[in-house]
Amino acid sequence: MRTANRDLTLAGAIVVAPGVFLRAEDPEANELITNEQKTALGALHLRKIDLADRVLVVNPGGYIGESTSREIAYARATGKPISFTDPA
């Protein structure tokens, strides 16, 4: 996601990216995100989609997780153009 953000920013795009936090199972995770924080972040990501002109899904190897699937469905429902970094 950092690479896509960097490339788009250097190309002159205003990038509104989701917050990215390590999961509890990641060895580098220092703090756990609570369920309340996870819910708030999910809602915040949808508001960021509202602000966007288009959505770029960063899906290495074609992987799309549960949260991303929900965000894609929301973007489609609101008529946002969607593109993917890898074939889905």
C-alpha positions, 0 to 999 in steps of 0.5 A: 500500500505504501508503494501505491500511495507513493507512486500516486502521490508523486504522479500528482494524485491526492491519496486518501488511504485507509489506516493500516494497523498490524494484526494481533498475530503479527510479531511486530504488533505492540498494541491490539486494536479493540473491537470498538476501534476496528468498527470505528476504522471500518466506518472511517474507511467508508467515509474516505471512499465517499471522499474519493473520485476512484478506488484503487484496491491493493490486492497482492496476488489477487487476495481480497480480505473480508474488510476489503470486500465490504469496502469494494461493495460499498464503493460499487454501491456508491458508483465509484470507479474501482481498479485493482493492482492485481487480477482479483 
